[in-house]
Amino acid sequence: MRDRFGDEIEELPAEVEGQQDEPDAAPDEYMTAHCEFCGDDGIRLNELGRCNHVDYGAIARRHRSAIKAALKKDTPA
């Protein structure tokens, strides 16, 4: 068998060819169980859709001055 560069490679053993580990579902289940922004079903508490477990309020508080400056700039004087 040849690789993509045209070099000869040896065959893979049969027990390795089809084996691929399934991704673990545990991280998403852990975040859903420990997230304060969504319920146990993964829906946001305001019921506006699936929760991605990000605290946008903290991000907005951290960048509040930049947000206010951008809003002032867009407001006609």
N, CA, C and O atoms as a Tripos MOL2 file, in Angstrom:
@<TRIPOS>MOLECULE
protein
  308   307    77     0     0
PROTEIN
NO_CHARGES

@<TRIPOS>ATOM
      1 N           0.8530   -1.1780    0.0000 N.3       1 MET1
      2 CA          0.0000    0.0000    0.0000 C.3       1 MET1
      3 C           0.8940    1.2350    0.0000 C.2       1 MET1
      4 O           1.9530    1.2400    0.6270 O.2       1 MET1
      5 N           0.4720    2.2620   -0.6920 N.am      2 ARG2
      6 CA          1.2640    3.4840   -0.7710 C.3       2 ARG2
      7 C           0.5880    4.5990    0.0430 C.2       2 ARG2
      8 O          -0.6370    4.6660    0.1440 O.2       2 ARG2
      9 N           1.4270    5.4660    0.6160 N.am      3 ASP3
     10 CA          0.8810    6.6120    1.3360 C.3       3 ASP3
     11 C           0.6490    7.7530    0.3530 C.2       3 ASP3
     12 O           0.8110    7.5720   -0.8540 O.2       3 ASP3
     13 N           0.2770    8.9070    0.8480 N.am      4 ARG4
     14 CA         -0.0640   10.0250   -0.0380 C.3       4 ARG4
     15 C           1.1350   10.5800   -0.7910 C.2       4 ARG4
     16 O           0.9600   11.3080   -1.7690 O.2       4 ARG4
     17 N           2.3610   10.2520   -0.3550 N.am      5 PHE5
     18 CA          3.5520   10.7150   -1.0360 C.3       5 PHE5
     19 C           4.0760    9.6940   -2.0390 C.2       5 PHE5
     20 O           5.0660    9.9420   -2.7270 O.2       5 PHE5
     21 N           3.4090    8.5480   -2.1170 N.am      6 GLY6
     22 CA          3.8080    7.5170   -3.0480 C.3       6 GLY6
     23 C           4.7930    6.5150   -2.4970 C.2       6 GLY6
     24 O           5.2080    5.5980   -3.2070 O.2       6 GLY6
     25 N           5.1770    6.6740   -1.2370 N.am      7 ASP7
     26 CA          6.1020    5.7310   -0.6200 C.3       7 ASP7
     27 C           5.3500    4.4770   -0.1940 C.2       7 ASP7
     28 O           4.1690    4.5240    0.1490 O.2       7 ASP7
     29 N           6.0560    3.3700   -0.2250 N.am      8 GLU8
     30 CA          5.4630    2.0900    0.1640 C.3       8 GLU8
     31 C           5.3650    2.0150    1.6910 C.2       8 GLU8
     32 O           6.3350    2.3060    2.3930 O.2       8 GLU8
     33 N           4.2060    1.6300    2.1970 N.am      9 ILE9
     34 CA          4.0290    1.4420    3.6360 C.3       9 ILE9
     35 C           3.4960    0.0430    3.8750 C.2       9 ILE9
     36 O           2.8670   -0.5550    3.0030 O.2       9 ILE9
     37 N           3.7530   -0.4630    5.0550 N.am     10 GLU10
     38 CA          3.2610   -1.8080    5.3700 C.3      10 GLU10
     39 C           1.8020   -1.7300    5.8020 C.2      10 GLU10
     40 O           1.3300   -0.6930    6.2680 O.2      10 GLU10
     41 N           1.1060   -2.8370    5.6410 N.am     11 GLU11
     42 CA         -0.3090   -2.9100    5.9900 C.3      11 GLU11
     43 C          -0.5050   -2.7830    7.4990 C.2      11 GLU11
     44 O           0.3380   -3.2190    8.2830 O.2      11 GLU11
     45 N          -1.5980   -2.1960    7.8860 N.am     12 LEU12
     46 CA         -1.9340   -2.0950    9.2960 C.3      12 LEU12
     47 C          -2.5390   -3.4140    9.7710 C.2      12 LEU12
     48 O          -3.2440   -4.0720    9.0080 O.2      12 LEU12
     49 N          -2.2820   -3.8040   10.9940 N.am     13 PRO13
     50 CA         -2.9230   -5.0130   11.5120 C.3      13 PRO13
     51 C          -4.4450   -4.8420   11.5440 C.2      13 PRO13
     52 O          -4.9440   -3.7270   11.7030 O.2      13 PRO13
     53 N          -5.1620   -5.9210   11.3970 N.am     14 ALA14
     54 CA         -6.6240   -5.8790   11.3140 C.3      14 ALA14
     55 C          -7.2600   -5.3110   12.5720 C.2      14 ALA14
     56 O          -8.2890   -4.6420   12.4800 O.2      14 ALA14
     57 N          -6.6800   -5.5550   13.7550 N.am     15 GLU15
     58 CA         -7.3050   -5.0760   14.9840 C.3      15 GLU15
     59 C          -7.1600   -3.5690   15.1650 C.2      15 GLU15
     60 O          -7.8360   -3.0010   16.0230 O.2      15 GLU15
     61 N          -6.3110   -2.9040   14.3970 N.am     16 VAL16
     62 CA         -6.1080   -1.4620   14.5380 C.3      16 VAL16
     63 C          -6.9200   -0.6830   13.5070 C.2      16 VAL16
     64 O          -7.2780    0.4680   13.7570 O.2      16 VAL16
     65 N          -7.2130   -1.2710   12.3750 N.am     17 GLU17
     66 CA         -7.8280   -0.5340   11.2720 C.3      17 GLU17
     67 C          -9.1510    0.1350   11.6320 C.2      17 GLU17
     68 O          -9.3350    1.3170   11.3430 O.2      17 GLU17
     69 N         -10.0590   -0.5810   12.2450 N.am     18 GLY18
     70 CA        -11.3840   -0.0280   12.4730 C.3      18 GLY18
     71 C         -11.5860    0.5840   13.8380 C.2      18 GLY18
     72 O         -12.6920    1.0330   14.1410 O.2      18 GLY18
     73 N         -10.5730    0.6200   14.6680 N.am     19 GLN19
     74 CA        -10.7600    1.1040   16.0260 C.3      19 GLN19
     75 C         -10.5780    2.6120   16.1010 C.2      19 GLN19
     76 O          -9.5320    3.1460   15.7350 O.2      19 GLN19
     77 N         -11.5870    3.2680   16.5680 N.am     20 GLN20
     78 CA        -11.5030    4.6860   16.8770 C.3      20 GLN20
     79 C         -12.2650    4.8990   18.1600 C.2      20 GLN20
     80 O         -13.3830    4.4080   18.3130 O.2      20 GLN20
     81 N         -11.6770    5.6200   19.0720 N.am     21 ASP21
     82 CA        -12.3360    5.8610   20.3440 C.3      21 ASP21
     83 C         -13.4930    6.8280   20.1520 C.2      21 ASP21
     84 O         -13.3790    7.8270   19.4420 O.2      21 ASP21
     85 N         -14.5990    6.5160   20.7930 N.am     22 GLU22
     86 CA        -15.7430    7.4080   20.7670 C.3      22 GLU22
     87 C         -15.4490    8.5950   21.6820 C.2      22 GLU22
     88 O         -14.8790    8.4120   22.7580 O.2      22 GLU22
     89 N         -15.8270    9.8050   21.2770 N.am     23 PRO23
     90 CA        -15.6140   10.9420   22.1730 C.3      23 PRO23
     91 C         -16.4550   10.7930   23.4320 C.2      23 PRO23
     92 O         -17.5650   10.2630   23.3920 O.2      23 PRO23
     93 N         -15.9250   11.2570   24.5290 N.am     24 ASP24
     94 CA        -16.5990   11.1510   25.8090 C.3      24 ASP24
     95 C         -17.7170   12.1810   25.9000 C.2      24 ASP24
     96 O         -17.4980   13.3530   25.5950 O.2      24 ASP24
     97 N         -18.8980   11.7690   26.3090 N.am     25 ALA25
     98 CA        -20.0120   12.6960   26.4790 C.3      25 ALA25
     99 C         -19.9700   13.3470   27.8510 C.2      25 ALA25
    100 O         -20.7810   14.2280   28.1360 O.2      25 ALA25
    101 N         -19.0550   12.9380   28.6950 N.am     26 ALA26
    102 CA        -19.0030   13.4200   30.0730 C.3      26 ALA26
    103 C         -18.8020   14.9310   30.2090 C.2      26 ALA26
    104 O         -19.4560   15.5210   31.0680 O.2      26 ALA26
    105 N         -17.9420   15.6080   29.4210 N.am     27 PRO27
    106 CA        -17.7710   17.0470   29.6330 C.3      27 PRO27
    107 C         -19.0680   17.8390   29.4680 C.2      27 PRO27
    108 O         -19.3430   18.7380   30.2620 O.2      27 PRO27
    109 N         -19.8650   17.5180   28.4500 N.am     28 ASP28
    110 CA        -21.1180   18.2370   28.2520 C.3      28 ASP28
    111 C         -22.0960   17.9310   29.3790 C.2      28 ASP28
    112 O         -22.7820   18.8300   29.8670 O.2      28 ASP28
    113 N         -22.1630   16.6840   29.7910 N.am     29 GLU29
    114 CA        -23.0500   16.3180   30.8950 C.3      29 GLU29
    115 C         -22.6120   17.0060   32.1830 C.2      29 GLU29
    116 O         -23.4490   17.4460   32.9710 O.2      29 GLU29
    117 N         -21.3020   17.1000   32.3980 N.am     30 TYR30
    118 CA        -20.7810   17.7630   33.5940 C.3      30 TYR30
    119 C         -21.1540   19.2430   33.5770 C.2      30 TYR30
    120 O         -21.6130   19.7840   34.5830 O.2      30 TYR30
    121 N         -20.9540   19.8970   32.4260 N.am     31 MET31
    122 CA        -21.2660   21.3320   32.3460 C.3      31 MET31
    123 C         -22.7550   21.5720   32.5350 C.2      31 MET31
    124 O         -23.1390   22.5310   33.2050 O.2      31 MET31
    125 N         -23.5930   20.7330   31.9650 N.am     32 THR32
    126 CA        -25.0340   20.8970   32.1300 C.3      32 THR32
    127 C         -25.4300   20.7070   33.5840 C.2      32 THR32
    128 O         -26.2890   21.4300   34.0880 O.2      32 THR32
    129 N         -24.8280   19.7640   34.2560 N.am     33 ALA33
    130 CA        -25.1670   19.4940   35.6510 C.3      33 ALA33
    131 C         -24.6770   20.6050   36.5780 C.2      33 ALA33
    132 O         -25.2950   20.8470   37.6160 O.2      33 ALA33
    133 N         -23.5850   21.2850   36.2310 N.am     34 HIS34
    134 CA        -22.9930   22.2740   37.1160 C.3      34 HIS34
    135 C         -23.1650   23.7140   36.6250 C.2      34 HIS34
    136 O         -22.6070   24.6300   37.2290 O.2      34 HIS34
    137 N         -23.9090   23.9330   35.5670 N.am     35 CYS35
    138 CA        -24.0970   25.2800   35.0230 C.3      35 CYS35
    139 C         -25.2150   25.9870   35.7750 C.2      35 CYS35
    140 O         -26.2790   25.4090   36.0010 O.2      35 CYS35
    141 N         -24.9780   27.2360   36.1650 N.am     36 GLU36
    142 CA        -25.9960   27.9960   36.8790 C.3      36 GLU36
    143 C         -26.9070   28.7900   35.9340 C.2      36 GLU36
    144 O         -27.8330   29.4620   36.3860 O.2      36 GLU36
    145 N         -26.6450   28.7120   34.6270 N.am     37 PHE37
    146 CA        -27.4230   29.4710   33.6480 C.3      37 PHE37
    147 C         -28.4750   28.6310   32.9410 C.2      37 PHE37
    148 O         -29.2880   29.1700   32.1890 O.2      37 PHE37
    149 N         -28.4750   27.3070   33.1700 N.am     38 CYS38
    150 CA        -29.4470   26.4540   32.4970 C.3      38 CYS38
    151 C         -29.9760   25.4070   33.4580 C.2      38 CYS38
    152 O         -29.4070   25.1790   34.5250 O.2      38 CYS38
    153 N         -31.0770   24.7690   33.0670 N.am     39 GLY39
    154 CA        -31.6670   23.7070   33.8610 C.3      39 GLY39
    155 C         -30.9990   22.3740   33.5700 C.2      39 GLY39
    156 O         -29.9990   22.3120   32.8550 O.2      39 GLY39
    157 N         -31.5500   21.3230   34.1210 N.am     40 ASP40
    158 CA        -30.9740   19.9910   33.9450 C.3      40 ASP40
    159 C         -31.0780   19.4870   32.5070 C.2      40 ASP40
    160 O         -30.3540   18.5700   32.1200 O.2      40 ASP40
    161 N         -31.9630   20.0720   31.7220 N.am     41 ASP41
    162 CA        -32.1210   19.6470   30.3340 C.3      41 ASP41
    163 C         -31.2250   20.4180   29.3740 C.2      41 ASP41
    164 O         -31.2510   20.1380   28.1760 O.2      41 ASP41
    165 N         -30.4190   21.3930   29.8570 N.am     42 GLY42
    166 CA        -29.5140   22.1550   29.0060 C.3      42 GLY42
    167 C         -30.1510   23.3580   28.3430 C.2      42 GLY42
    168 O         -29.5160   24.0040   27.5090 O.2      42 GLY42
    169 N         -31.3890   23.6800   28.6910 N.am     43 ILE43
    170 CA        -32.0770   24.8550   28.1460 C.3      43 ILE43
    171 C         -31.8420   26.0230   29.1020 C.2      43 ILE43
    172 O         -31.9320   25.8630   30.3190 O.2      43 ILE43
    173 N         -31.5370   27.2010   28.5450 N.am     44 ARG44
    174 CA        -31.2990   28.3880   29.3700 C.3      44 ARG44
    175 C         -32.5000   28.6680   30.2670 C.2      44 ARG44
    176 O         -33.6350   28.3330   29.9290 O.2      44 ARG44
    177 N         -32.2310   29.2870   31.4110 N.am     45 LEU45
    178 CA        -33.3050   29.5640   32.3660 C.3      45 LEU45
    179 C         -34.3460   30.5220   31.7930 C.2      45 LEU45
    180 O         -35.5070   30.4740   32.1970 O.2      45 LEU45
    181 N         -33.9520   31.3980   30.8530 N.am     46 ASN46
    182 CA        -34.9200   32.2790   30.2040 C.3      46 ASN46
    183 C         -35.6080   31.5990   29.0310 C.2      46 ASN46
    184 O         -36.3970   32.2260   28.3240 O.2      46 ASN46
    185 N         -35.3110   30.3120   28.8170 N.am     47 GLU47
    186 CA        -35.9210   29.4600   27.7900 C.3      47 GLU47
    187 C         -35.7550   29.9940   26.3730 C.2      47 GLU47
    188 O         -36.6380   29.8240   25.5330 O.2      47 GLU47
    189 N         -34.6120   30.6460   26.1050 N.am     48 LEU48
    190 CA        -34.3490   31.1710   24.7680 C.3      48 LEU48
    191 C         -33.4780   30.2480   23.9260 C.2      48 LEU48
    192 O         -33.0180   30.6460   22.8560 O.2      48 LEU48
    193 N         -33.2460   29.0310   24.3860 N.am     49 GLY49
    194 CA        -32.4880   28.0800   23.5810 C.3      49 GLY49
    195 C         -31.4910   27.2970   24.4010 C.2      49 GLY49
    196 O         -31.4720   27.3740   25.6290 O.2      49 GLY49
    197 N         -30.6530   26.5340   23.6970 N.am     50 ARG50
    198 CA        -29.6360   25.7070   24.3460 C.3      50 ARG50
    199 C         -28.5930   26.5860   25.0110 C.2      50 ARG50
    200 O         -28.2350   27.6460   24.4990 O.2      50 ARG50
    201 N         -28.1180   26.1370   26.1410 N.am     51 CYS51
    202 CA        -27.1110   26.8660   26.9120 C.3      51 CYS51
    203 C         -25.7220   26.4620   26.4410 C.2      51 CYS51
    204 O         -25.4480   25.2760   26.2530 O.2      51 CYS51
    205 N         -24.8470   27.4380   26.2520 N.am     52 ASN52
    206 CA        -23.4550   27.1250   25.9390 C.3      52 ASN52
    207 C         -22.5620   27.3480   27.1540 C.2      52 ASN52
    208 O         -21.3370   27.3180   27.0370 O.2      52 ASN52
    209 N         -23.1690   27.5720   28.3250 N.am     53 HIS53
    210 CA        -22.4870   27.6340   29.6130 C.3      53 HIS53
    211 C         -21.4720   28.7710   29.6980 C.2      53 HIS53
    212 O         -20.4310   28.6240   30.3380 O.2      53 HIS53
    213 N         -21.7670   29.8990   29.0590 N.am     54 VAL54
    214 CA        -20.9040   31.0690   29.1030 C.3      54 VAL54
    215 C         -21.6390   32.1830   29.8300 C.2      54 VAL54
    216 O         -22.7970   32.4700   29.5280 O.2      54 VAL54
    217 N         -20.9680   32.8110   30.7890 N.am     55 ASP55
    218 CA        -21.5570   33.9180   31.5390 C.3      55 ASP55
    219 C         -21.3240   35.2160   30.7770 C.2      55 ASP55
    220 O         -20.3020   35.8770   30.9620 O.2      55 ASP55
    221 N         -22.2720   35.5790   29.9220 N.am     56 TYR56
    222 CA        -22.1340   36.7980   29.1290 C.3      56 TYR56
    223 C         -22.2410   38.0420   29.9960 C.2      56 TYR56
    224 O         -21.7000   39.0890   29.6400 O.2      56 TYR56
    225 N         -22.9280   37.9470   31.1250 N.am     57 GLY57
    226 CA        -23.0150   39.0830   32.0410 C.3      57 GLY57
    227 C         -21.6530   39.4790   32.5690 C.2      57 GLY57
    228 O         -21.3430   40.6680   32.6450 O.2      57 GLY57
    229 N         -20.8340   38.5100   32.9350 N.am     58 ALA58
    230 CA        -19.4850   38.8010   33.4280 C.3      58 ALA58
    231 C         -18.6290   39.4180   32.3270 C.2      58 ALA58
    232 O         -17.8340   40.3200   32.5890 O.2      58 ALA58
    233 N         -18.7880   38.9430   31.1150 N.am     59 ILE59
    234 CA        -18.0320   39.5070   29.9870 C.3      59 ILE59
    235 C         -18.4600   40.9490   29.7620 C.2      59 ILE59
    236 O         -17.6150   41.8180   29.5420 O.2      59 ILE59
    237 N         -19.7520   41.2110   29.8120 N.am     60 ALA60
    238 CA        -20.2520   42.5730   29.6080 C.3      60 ALA60
    239 C         -19.7860   43.4980   30.7310 C.2      60 ALA60
    240 O         -19.4160   44.6420   30.4680 O.2      60 ALA60
    241 N         -19.7960   43.0200   31.9830 N.am     61 ARG61
    242 CA        -19.3120   43.8480   33.0930 C.3      61 ARG61
    243 C         -17.8330   44.1670   32.9430 C.2      61 ARG61
    244 O         -17.4030   45.2750   33.2650 O.2      61 ARG61
    245 N         -17.0650   43.2270   32.4660 N.am     62 ARG62
    246 CA        -15.6280   43.4320   32.3230 C.3      62 ARG62
    247 C         -15.3240   44.4600   31.2350 C.2      62 ARG62
    248 O         -14.3380   45.1900   31.3380 O.2      62 ARG62
    249 N         -16.1430   44.5270   30.2100 N.am     63 HIS63
    250 CA        -15.8940   45.4320   29.0780 C.3      63 HIS63
    251 C         -16.9410   46.5400   28.9950 C.2      63 HIS63
    252 O         -17.1860   47.0890   27.9210 O.2      63 HIS63
    253 N         -17.5430   46.8600   30.1100 N.am     64 ARG64
    254 CA        -18.6280   47.8400   30.1230 C.3      64 ARG64
    255 C         -18.2070   49.1920   29.5620 C.2      64 ARG64
    256 O         -18.9640   49.7940   28.8010 O.2      64 ARG64
    257 N         -17.0290   49.6850   29.9120 N.am     65 SER65
    258 CA        -16.5980   51.0080   29.4450 C.3      65 SER65
    259 C         -16.4270   51.0260   27.9240 C.2      65 SER65
    260 O         -16.7950   52.0040   27.2730 O.2      65 SER65
    261 N         -15.8740   49.9570   27.3570 N.am     66 ALA66
    262 CA        -15.7110   49.8840   25.9060 C.3      66 ALA66
    263 C         -17.0690   49.8070   25.2130 C.2      66 ALA66
    264 O         -17.2620   50.3870   24.1440 O.2      66 ALA66
    265 N         -18.0080   49.0870   25.8270 N.am     67 ILE67
    266 CA        -19.3510   48.9780   25.2470 C.3      67 ILE67
    267 C         -20.0380   50.3380   25.2620 C.2      67 ILE67
    268 O         -20.6480   50.7410   24.2710 O.2      67 ILE67
    269 N         -19.9380   51.0520   26.3970 N.am     68 LYS68
    270 CA        -20.5550   52.3800   26.4820 C.3      68 LYS68
    271 C         -19.9260   53.3510   25.4930 C.2      68 LYS68
    272 O         -20.6340   54.1450   24.8740 O.2      68 LYS68
    273 N         -18.6110   53.2980   25.3360 N.am     69 ALA69
    274 CA        -17.9320   54.1830   24.3840 C.3      69 ALA69
    275 C         -18.3930   53.8990   22.9610 C.2      69 ALA69
    276 O         -18.5970   54.8250   22.1750 O.2      69 ALA69
    277 N         -18.5580   52.6230   22.6280 N.am     70 ALA70
    278 CA        -19.0090   52.2590   21.2830 C.3      70 ALA70
    279 C         -20.4340   52.7210   21.0490 C.2      70 ALA70
    280 O         -20.7680   53.1760   19.9550 O.2      70 ALA70
    281 N         -21.2840   52.6090   22.0710 N.am     71 LEU71
    282 CA        -22.6750   53.0600   21.9270 C.3      71 LEU71
    283 C         -22.7500   54.5780   21.8100 C.2      71 LEU71
    284 O         -23.5690   55.0930   21.0490 O.2      71 LEU71
    285 N         -21.9080   55.3070   22.5500 N.am     72 LYS72
    286 CA        -21.8960   56.7650   22.4600 C.3      72 LYS72
    287 C         -21.4530   57.2100   21.0870 C.2      72 LYS72
    288 O         -21.9870   58.1740   20.5390 O.2      72 LYS72
    289 N         -20.4760   56.5100   20.5260 N.am     73 LYS73
    290 CA        -19.9480   56.8680   19.2280 C.3      73 LYS73
    291 C         -21.0110   56.7180   18.1390 C.2      73 LYS73
    292 O         -21.0380   57.4980   17.1870 O.2      73 LYS73
    293 N         -21.8830   55.7210   18.2760 N.am     74 ASP74
    294 CA        -22.9170   55.4670   17.2680 C.3      74 ASP74
    295 C         -24.1280   56.3700   17.4280 C.2      74 ASP74
    296 O         -24.9200   56.4980   16.4950 O.2      74 ASP74
    297 N         -24.2950   57.0000   18.5890 N.am     75 THR75
    298 CA        -25.4580   57.8450   18.8470 C.3      75 THR75
    299 C         -25.2530   59.2210   18.2050 C.2      75 THR75
    300 O         -24.2260   59.8630   18.4230 O.2      75 THR75
    301 N         -26.2400   59.6770   17.4070 N.am     76 PRO76
    302 CA        -26.0870   61.0080   16.8040 C.3      76 PRO76
    303 C         -26.1740   62.0980   17.8830 C.2      76 PRO76
    304 O         -26.9950   62.0070   18.7950 O.2      76 PRO76
    305 N         -25.3430   63.1060   17.7770 N.am     77 ALA77
    306 CA        -25.3030   64.1720   18.7810 C.3      77 ALA77
    307 C         -26.2210   65.3070   18.4410 C.2      77 ALA77
    308 O         -26.3010   66.2820   19.1880 O.2      77 ALA77
@<TRIPOS>BOND
     1     1     2 1
     2     2     3 1
     3     3     4 2
     4     3     5 am
     5     5     6 1
     6     6     7 1
     7     7     8 2
     8     7     9 am
     9     9    10 1
    10    10    11 1
    11    11    12 2
    12    11    13 am
    13    13    14 1
    14    14    15 1
    15    15    16 2
    16    15    17 am
    17    17    18 1
    18    18    19 1
    19    19    20 2
    20    19    21 am
    21    21    22 1
    22    22    23 1
    23    23    24 2
    24    23    25 am
    25    25    26 1
    26    26    27 1
    27    27    28 2
    28    27    29 am
    29    29    30 1
    30    30    31 1
    31    31    32 2
    32    31    33 am
    33    33    34 1
    34    34    35 1
    35    35    36 2
    36    35    37 am
    37    37    38 1
    38    38    39 1
    39    39    40 2
    40    39    41 am
    41    41    42 1
    42    42    43 1
    43    43    44 2
    44    43    45 am
    45    45    46 1
    46    46    47 1
    47    47    48 2
    48    47    49 am
    49    49    50 1
    50    50    51 1
    51    51    52 2
    52    51    53 am
    53    53    54 1
    54    54    55 1
    55    55    56 2
    56    55    57 am
    57    57    58 1
    58    58    59 1
    59    59    60 2
    60    59    61 am
    61    61    62 1
    62    62    63 1
    63    63    64 2
    64    63    65 am
    65    65    66 1
    66    66    67 1
    67    67    68 2
    68    67    69 am
    69    69    70 1
    70    70    71 1
    71    71    72 2
    72    71    73 am
    73    73    74 1
    74    74    75 1
    75    75    76 2
    76    75    77 am
    77    77    78 1
    78    78    79 1
    79    79    80 2
    80    79    81 am
    81    81    82 1
    82    82    83 1
    83    83    84 2
    84    83    85 am
    85    85    86 1
    86    86    87 1
    87    87    88 2
    88    87    89 am
    89    89    90 1
    90    90    91 1
    91    91    92 2
    92    91    93 am
    93    93    94 1
    94    94    95 1
    95    95    96 2
    96    95    97 am
    97    97    98 1
    98    98    99 1
    99    99   100 2
   100    99   101 am
   101   101   102 1
   102   102   103 1
   103   103   104 2
   104   103   105 am
   105   105   106 1
   106   106   107 1
   107   107   108 2
   108   107   109 am
   109   109   110 1
   110   110   111 1
   111   111   112 2
   112   111   113 am
   113   113   114 1
   114   114   115 1
   115   115   116 2
   116   115   117 am
   117   117   118 1
   118   118   119 1
   119   119   120 2
   120   119   121 am
   121   121   122 1
   122   122   123 1
   123   123   124 2
   124   123   125 am
   125   125   126 1
   126   126   127 1
   127   127   128 2
   128   127   129 am
   129   129   130 1
   130   130   131 1
   131   131   132 2
   132   131   133 am
   133   133   134 1
   134   134   135 1
   135   135   136 2
   136   135   137 am
   137   137   138 1
   138   138   139 1
   139   139   140 2
   140   139   141 am
   141   141   142 1
   142   142   143 1
   143   143   144 2
   144   143   145 am
   145   145   146 1
   146   146   147 1
   147   147   148 2
   148   147   149 am
   149   149   150 1
   150   150   151 1
   151   151   152 2
   152   151   153 am
   153   153   154 1
   154   154   155 1
   155   155   156 2
   156   155   157 am
   157   157   158 1
   158   158   159 1
   159   159   160 2
   160   159   161 am
   161   161   162 1
   162   162   163 1
   163   163   164 2
   164   163   165 am
   165   165   166 1
   166   166   167 1
   167   167   168 2
   168   167   169 am
   169   169   170 1
   170   170   171 1
   171   171   172 2
   172   171   173 am
   173   173   174 1
   174   174   175 1
   175   175   176 2
   176   175   177 am
   177   177   178 1
   178   178   179 1
   179   179   180 2
   180   179   181 am
   181   181   182 1
   182   182   183 1
   183   183   184 2
   184   183   185 am
   185   185   186 1
   186   186   187 1
   187   187   188 2
   188   187   189 am
   189   189   190 1
   190   190   191 1
   191   191   192 2
   192   191   193 am
   193   193   194 1
   194   194   195 1
   195   195   196 2
   196   195   197 am
   197   197   198 1
   198   198   199 1
   199   199   200 2
   200   199   201 am
   201   201   202 1
   202   202   203 1
   203   203   204 2
   204   203   205 am
   205   205   206 1
   206   206   207 1
   207   207   208 2
   208   207   209 am
   209   209   210 1
   210   210   211 1
   211   211   212 2
   212   211   213 am
   213   213   214 1
   214   214   215 1
   215   215   216 2
   216   215   217 am
   217   217   218 1
   218   218   219 1
   219   219   220 2
   220   219   221 am
   221   221   222 1
   222   222   223 1
   223   223   224 2
   224   223   225 am
   225   225   226 1
   226   226   227 1
   227   227   228 2
   228   227   229 am
   229   229   230 1
   230   230   231 1
   231   231   232 2
   232   231   233 am
   233   233   234 1
   234   234   235 1
   235   235   236 2
   236   235   237 am
   237   237   238 1
   238   238   239 1
   239   239   240 2
   240   239   241 am
   241   241   242 1
   242   242   243 1
   243   243   244 2
   244   243   245 am
   245   245   246 1
   246   246   247 1
   247   247   248 2
   248   247   249 am
   249   249   250 1
   250   250   251 1
   251   251   252 2
   252   251   253 am
   253   253   254 1
   254   254   255 1
   255   255   256 2
   256   255   257 am
   257   257   258 1
   258   258   259 1
   259   259   260 2
   260   259   261 am
   261   261   262 1
   262   262   263 1
   263   263   264 2
   264   263   265 am
   265   265   266 1
   266   266   267 1
   267   267   268 2
   268   267   269 am
   269   269   270 1
   270   270   271 1
   271   271   272 2
   272   271   273 am
   273   273   274 1
   274   274   275 1
   275   275   276 2
   276   275   277 am
   277   277   278 1
   278   278   279 1
   279   279   280 2
   280   279   281 am
   281   281   282 1
   282   282   283 1
   283   283   284 2
   284   283   285 am
   285   285   286 1
   286   286   287 1
   287   287   288 2
   288   287   289 am
   289   289   290 1
   290   290   291 1
   291   291   292 2
   292   291   293 am
   293   293   294 1
   294   294   295 1
   295   295   296 2
   296   295   297 am
   297   297   298 1
   298   298   299 1
   299   299   300 2
   300   299   301 am
   301   301   302 1
   302   302   303 1
   303   303   304 2
   304   303   305 am
   305   305   306 1
   306   306   307 1
   307   307   308 2
@<TRIPOS>SUBSTRUCTURE
     1 MET1         2 RESIDUE 1 A MET
     2 ARG2         6 RESIDUE 1 A ARG
     3 ASP3        10 RESIDUE 1 A ASP
     4 ARG4        14 RESIDUE 1 A ARG
     5 PHE5        18 RESIDUE 1 A PHE
     6 GLY6        22 RESIDUE 1 A GLY
     7 ASP7        26 RESIDUE 1 A ASP
     8 GLU8        30 RESIDUE 1 A GLU
     9 ILE9        34 RESIDUE 1 A ILE
    10 GLU10       38 RESIDUE 1 A GLU
    11 GLU11       42 RESIDUE 1 A GLU
    12 LEU12       46 RESIDUE 1 A LEU
    13 PRO13       50 RESIDUE 1 A PRO
    14 ALA14       54 RESIDUE 1 A ALA
    15 GLU15       58 RESIDUE 1 A GLU
    16 VAL16       62 RESIDUE 1 A VAL
    17 GLU17       66 RESIDUE 1 A GLU
    18 GLY18       70 RESIDUE 1 A GLY
    19 GLN19       74 RESIDUE 1 A GLN
    20 GLN20       78 RESIDUE 1 A GLN
    21 ASP21       82 RESIDUE 1 A ASP
    22 GLU22       86 RESIDUE 1 A GLU
    23 PRO23       90 RESIDUE 1 A PRO
    24 ASP24       94 RESIDUE 1 A ASP
    25 ALA25       98 RESIDUE 1 A ALA
    26 ALA26      102 RESIDUE 1 A ALA
    27 PRO27      106 RESIDUE 1 A PRO
    28 ASP28      110 RESIDUE 1 A ASP
    29 GLU29      114 RESIDUE 1 A GLU
    30 TYR30      118 RESIDUE 1 A TYR
    31 MET31      122 RESIDUE 1 A MET
    32 THR32      126 RESIDUE 1 A THR
    33 ALA33      130 RESIDUE 1 A ALA
    34 HIS34      134 RESIDUE 1 A HIS
    35 CYS35      138 RESIDUE 1 A CYS
    36 GLU36      142 RESIDUE 1 A GLU
    37 PHE37      146 RESIDUE 1 A PHE
    38 CYS38      150 RESIDUE 1 A CYS
    39 GLY39      154 RESIDUE 1 A GLY
    40 ASP40      158 RESIDUE 1 A ASP
    41 ASP41      162 RESIDUE 1 A ASP
    42 GLY42      166 RESIDUE 1 A GLY
    43 ILE43      170 RESIDUE 1 A ILE
    44 ARG44      174 RESIDUE 1 A ARG
    45 LEU45      178 RESIDUE 1 A LEU
    46 ASN46      182 RESIDUE 1 A ASN
    47 GLU47      186 RESIDUE 1 A GLU
    48 LEU48      190 RESIDUE 1 A LEU
    49 GLY49      194 RESIDUE 1 A GLY
    50 ARG50      198 RESIDUE 1 A ARG
    51 CYS51      202 RESIDUE 1 A CYS
    52 ASN52      206 RESIDUE 1 A ASN
    53 HIS53      210 RESIDUE 1 A HIS
    54 VAL54      214 RESIDUE 1 A VAL
    55 ASP55      218 RESIDUE 1 A ASP
    56 TYR56      222 RESIDUE 1 A TYR
    57 GLY57      226 RESIDUE 1 A GLY
    58 ALA58      230 RESIDUE 1 A ALA
    59 ILE59      234 RESIDUE 1 A ILE
    60 ALA60      238 RESIDUE 1 A ALA
    61 ARG61      242 RESIDUE 1 A ARG
    62 ARG62      246 RESIDUE 1 A ARG
    63 HIS63      250 RESIDUE 1 A HIS
    64 ARG64      254 RESIDUE 1 A ARG
    65 SER65      258 RESIDUE 1 A SER
    66 ALA66      262 RESIDUE 1 A ALA
    67 ILE67      266 RESIDUE 1 A ILE
    68 LYS68      270 RESIDUE 1 A LYS
    69 ALA69      274 RESIDUE 1 A ALA
    70 ALA70      278 RESIDUE 1 A ALA
    71 LEU71      282 RESIDUE 1 A LEU
    72 LYS72      286 RESIDUE 1 A LYS
    73 LYS73      290 RESIDUE 1 A LYS
    74 ASP74      294 RESIDUE 1 A ASP
    75 THR75      298 RESIDUE 1 A THR
    76 PRO76      302 RESIDUE 1 A PRO
    77 ALA77      306 RESIDUE 1 A ALA
